[in-house]
Amino acid sequence: MKFVFNFAQIKRQLLFILMLIPALSGAYPSRYAAVILDYRTGHVLHAINPNAPRYPASLTKMMTLYMVFDALETGRLSLNQALPVSQHAASREPSKLGLRAGQTITVRNAILAMVTHSANDVATVVAEALGQGSERRFGRLMTRRAHQIGMVNSSFCNASGLPEPCQVSTAYDMAKLARAIIITYPQYYHYFQIRQFAYRGAIYGSHNHMLGRYPGVDGLKTGFCRASGFNIATSMKRGGTRLVGVVMGLPSAHARDTHMARLLNNTFQLYPSLAAAE
């Protein structure tokens, strides 16, 4: 009997196994989850624990920003509009800009502060502006909108991602959200590519250190809290194809970024036709 080896198929199988090893070996915490989507079709190319409930941490701000973009398009907000800062917003835990009650911040600066510095006080300012003065009401609006775009396993009760039992999402839902932002609001996606933000004499660098370091990566958002570990939602373009990925529950920012880069690179190698797609 003559055996014929398909080396390309063997390579793809080995790459797939390598992508699974960290989760299967226990190298990452039990809260680990990962999803890679084909942006064009929404097809899942790689997934581990995709629908397991997780604290989204500051990935929540992608949903807050989606709500801002909705409001900009319907005229409920404008980029130069000044939003008032309440005592509740000013008292939010870091990361924050250190806004004081009675101050204001424009919608444009609020977007930049959430995308780069992941400012929790600013997220609450936005929540109160769109939730008729109530962040809890805004959380219910977020949840309803999330379900409308297919994030059926997500529930929000605050705009920042500070951990609460009612603040739950999944890697798959967050990947859906990242894809929905790029599809629905391409005119605002450029905000997720900004690496620093100047405000009142201070410079705030982006927490997304994949920007400018990994070829093809052009945006989205990071998140961290002790209850969630280190999370990231990433978009990467190569050739004619864009992938959207989410990794949750990593033990450090470096591990998160390195693992995300490996998943994206391995996915392109697993599916070589993707890079040539138009």
C-alpha positions as CSV (number, residue, x, y, z in Angstrom):
1,M,0.0,0.0,0.0
2,K,1.3,3.4,-0.9
3,F,0.8,6.3,1.5
4,V,0.4,9.9,0.2
5,F,1.0,12.6,2.7
6,N,-0.8,15.9,2.3
7,F,1.7,18.2,4.1
8,A,-0.5,21.2,3.8
9,Q,-3.4,19.4,5.6
10,I,-1.0,18.1,8.2
11,K,0.3,21.6,8.8
12,R,-3.2,23.0,9.2
13,Q,-4.1,20.3,11.7
14,L,-0.9,20.9,13.7
15,L,-1.6,24.7,13.8
16,F,-5.1,24.0,15.0
17,I,-3.8,21.8,17.8
18,L,-1.3,24.5,18.8
19,M,-4.1,26.9,19.1
20,L,-5.9,24.6,21.5
21,I,-2.9,23.7,23.7
22,P,-3.0,26.7,26.1
23,A,-6.6,26.1,27.1
24,L,-6.4,22.3,27.1
25,S,-3.1,22.2,29.1
26,G,-4.4,24.5,31.9
27,A,-1.7,27.1,31.0
28,Y,-4.4,29.8,31.3
29,P,-7.0,30.4,34.0
30,S,-10.4,28.7,33.9
31,R,-11.9,32.1,32.8
32,Y,-10.0,31.8,29.5
33,A,-12.1,32.2,26.3
34,A,-11.3,33.0,22.7
35,V,-13.1,33.6,19.4
36,I,-11.8,34.5,15.9
37,L,-14.4,35.5,13.3
38,D,-14.2,36.1,9.6
39,Y,-15.3,39.8,9.5
40,R,-17.0,39.5,6.1
41,T,-19.2,36.5,6.8
42,G,-19.2,36.4,10.6
43,H,-18.2,32.7,10.4
44,V,-16.4,31.4,13.5
45,L,-12.9,30.2,12.6
46,H,-11.7,29.4,16.1
47,A,-13.4,29.2,19.4
48,I,-12.7,28.0,23.0
49,N,-15.4,28.6,25.6
50,P,-17.1,31.1,23.2
51,N,-20.4,31.3,25.1
52,A,-19.1,30.9,28.7
53,P,-20.2,33.9,30.9
54,R,-17.4,36.3,31.6
55,Y,-16.9,39.7,33.2
56,P,-16.2,41.8,30.1
57,A,-14.4,44.5,32.1
58,S,-13.7,47.5,29.9
59,L,-14.7,45.7,26.7
60,T,-18.0,47.0,28.0
61,K,-17.0,50.4,26.7
62,M,-17.3,49.1,23.1
63,M,-21.1,48.7,23.8
64,T,-21.2,52.2,25.5
65,L,-19.5,53.6,22.4
66,Y,-21.9,51.8,20.1
67,M,-24.7,53.5,22.0
68,V,-22.9,56.9,21.5
69,F,-22.6,56.2,17.8
70,D,-26.3,55.3,17.6
71,A,-27.1,58.7,19.3
72,L,-24.8,60.6,17.0
73,E,-26.5,59.2,14.0
74,T,-30.0,59.9,15.3
75,G,-29.1,63.4,16.4
76,R,-29.5,62.8,20.1
77,L,-25.9,63.7,20.6
78,S,-23.4,65.8,18.6
79,L,-19.6,65.6,18.8
80,N,-19.2,69.1,20.2
81,Q,-22.0,68.8,22.7
82,A,-20.9,69.4,26.3
83,L,-21.9,66.7,28.8
84,P,-22.3,67.5,32.5
85,V,-20.2,65.6,35.1
86,S,-22.2,64.4,38.2
87,Q,-20.9,63.5,41.6
88,H,-21.6,59.9,40.8
89,A,-19.5,60.0,37.6
90,A,-16.7,61.9,39.4
91,S,-16.5,59.2,42.1
92,R,-16.0,56.3,39.8
93,E,-12.9,54.1,40.3
94,P,-9.9,54.3,38.0
95,S,-9.0,54.3,35.2
96,K,-10.4,57.8,35.0
97,L,-9.6,61.3,33.8
98,G,-10.3,62.7,37.3
99,L,-13.3,64.8,36.3
100,R,-14.9,66.9,39.0
101,A,-18.6,67.3,39.6
102,G,-19.9,70.4,37.8
103,Q,-17.4,70.2,34.9
104,T,-18.3,69.2,31.4
105,I,-16.7,67.1,28.7
106,T,-17.5,67.1,25.0
107,V,-18.8,64.0,23.3
108,R,-15.7,63.9,21.1
109,N,-13.4,64.0,24.1
110,A,-15.5,61.4,25.8
111,I,-15.1,59.0,22.9
112,L,-11.3,59.6,22.9
113,A,-11.1,59.2,26.7
114,M,-13.0,55.8,26.6
115,V,-11.1,54.4,23.6
116,T,-7.6,55.3,24.8
117,H,-7.5,55.7,28.6
118,S,-10.6,53.6,29.2
119,A,-11.9,56.3,31.6
120,N,-14.6,55.0,33.9
121,D,-15.7,58.5,35.0
122,V,-16.3,59.4,31.4
123,A,-18.3,56.3,30.7
124,T,-20.6,57.2,33.5
125,V,-21.0,60.8,32.2
126,V,-22.1,59.3,28.8
127,A,-24.4,56.8,30.5
128,E,-26.2,59.5,32.5
129,A,-26.5,61.7,29.4
130,L,-28.2,58.9,27.4
131,G,-30.0,57.2,30.4
132,Q,-31.9,60.3,31.5
133,G,-29.6,60.8,34.5
134,S,-29.4,57.1,35.5
135,E,-26.5,54.7,34.7
136,R,-28.7,51.8,35.6
137,R,-31.3,52.9,33.1
138,F,-28.6,53.2,30.5
139,G,-27.5,49.7,31.4
140,R,-30.9,48.4,30.5
141,L,-30.8,50.3,27.2
142,M,-27.4,48.8,26.5
143,T,-28.7,45.3,27.2
144,R,-31.7,45.8,24.9
145,R,-29.5,47.1,22.1
146,A,-27.0,44.3,22.6
147,H,-29.7,41.7,22.2
148,Q,-30.9,43.5,19.0
149,I,-27.5,43.0,17.4
150,G,-27.3,39.3,18.4
151,M,-25.5,39.5,21.8
152,V,-28.0,37.3,23.4
153,N,-25.8,36.2,26.3
154,S,-24.9,39.7,27.4
155,S,-26.3,41.8,30.3
156,F,-25.1,45.3,31.3
157,C,-25.8,47.4,34.4
158,N,-23.0,50.0,34.1
159,A,-21.2,51.7,31.2
160,S,-17.7,51.2,32.3
161,G,-17.3,47.4,32.9
162,L,-16.6,47.7,36.6
163,P,-17.4,44.2,37.9
164,E,-21.0,43.6,39.1
165,P,-22.9,40.3,39.1
166,C,-25.3,41.7,36.5
167,Q,-22.4,42.7,34.1
168,V,-21.9,39.6,32.0
169,S,-21.0,38.8,28.4
170,T,-19.1,36.2,26.4
171,A,-16.2,36.1,24.0
172,Y,-18.5,35.4,21.1
173,D,-20.9,38.3,22.0
174,M,-17.9,40.7,22.2
175,A,-16.7,39.5,18.8
176,K,-20.1,40.1,17.4
177,L,-20.1,43.6,18.9
178,A,-16.6,44.4,17.5
179,R,-17.8,43.3,14.0
180,A,-21.0,45.3,14.3
181,I,-19.1,48.5,15.2
182,I,-17.0,48.2,12.0
183,I,-19.9,47.2,9.8
184,T,-22.5,49.7,11.1
185,Y,-20.3,52.7,12.0
186,P,-17.2,52.6,9.7
187,Q,-17.2,56.4,10.0
188,Y,-16.4,56.2,13.7
189,Y,-14.1,53.2,13.6
190,H,-11.0,55.4,13.2
191,Y,-11.4,56.4,16.9
192,F,-10.3,52.8,17.9
193,Q,-7.0,53.4,16.1
194,I,-5.9,56.4,18.1
195,R,-2.9,55.7,20.3
196,Q,-2.9,58.8,22.5
197,F,-5.3,61.5,23.7
198,A,-4.4,65.0,25.0
199,Y,-6.8,66.5,27.5
200,R,-6.3,69.6,29.8
201,G,-2.5,69.5,29.5
202,A,-2.1,65.7,30.1
203,I,-1.3,63.0,27.5
204,Y,-3.1,59.7,27.9
205,G,-1.7,56.7,26.0
206,S,-3.8,53.9,24.7
207,H,-4.0,50.7,26.7
208,N,-4.1,48.8,23.4
209,H,-0.5,48.1,22.8
210,M,-1.1,45.9,19.8
211,L,-1.7,49.1,17.8
212,G,1.5,49.9,15.9
213,R,3.3,46.7,17.0
214,Y,1.5,43.9,15.2
215,P,1.2,44.4,11.4
216,G,-2.4,44.6,10.2
217,V,-3.9,45.3,13.7
218,D,-5.9,48.5,13.4
219,G,-8.2,48.8,16.4
220,L,-10.6,48.1,19.0
221,K,-10.3,47.7,22.8
222,T,-8.7,46.2,25.9
223,G,-10.1,45.5,29.3
224,F,-9.0,44.4,32.7
225,C,-10.3,43.9,36.2
226,R,-9.2,41.3,38.8
227,A,-12.5,39.4,38.3
228,S,-12.0,39.0,34.6
229,G,-8.2,38.9,33.9
230,F,-6.9,40.6,30.8
231,N,-9.2,40.9,27.8
232,I,-8.9,42.3,24.3
233,A,-11.0,42.7,21.2
234,T,-8.9,43.1,18.1
235,S,-9.4,43.6,14.4
236,M,-6.6,42.6,12.0
237,K,-6.5,43.0,8.2
238,R,-4.3,41.0,5.9
239,G,-4.6,41.0,2.1
240,G,-8.3,41.4,1.3
241,T,-9.5,39.8,4.6
242,R,-10.2,41.2,8.0
243,L,-10.4,39.0,11.1
244,V,-12.1,40.0,14.4
245,G,-10.8,38.3,17.5
246,V,-11.6,38.3,21.3
247,V,-9.4,36.8,24.0
248,M,-10.6,36.9,27.6
249,G,-9.1,35.9,31.0
250,L,-5.3,36.0,30.3
251,P,-2.9,36.5,33.3
252,S,-1.1,39.6,32.0
253,A,-1.3,42.3,29.3
254,H,1.7,40.8,27.5
255,A,0.3,37.3,27.6
256,R,-3.0,38.6,26.2
257,D,-1.4,40.5,23.3
258,T,1.0,37.7,22.4
259,H,-1.7,35.1,22.5
260,M,-4.0,37.2,20.4
261,A,-1.3,37.8,17.8
262,R,-0.6,34.1,17.7
263,L,-4.3,33.2,17.2
264,L,-4.7,35.7,14.4
265,N,-1.5,34.6,12.6
266,N,-2.3,30.9,13.0
267,T,-5.9,31.5,11.7
268,F,-4.5,33.0,8.5
269,Q,-2.2,30.0,8.1
270,L,-5.0,27.6,8.8
271,Y,-7.1,29.3,6.1
272,P,-4.6,30.5,3.5
273,S,-7.4,31.4,1.1
274,L,-8.5,34.1,3.5
275,A,-5.6,36.4,2.8
276,A,-6.3,36.3,-0.9
277,A,-10.0,37.0,-0.5
278,E,-11.5,40.3,-1.7
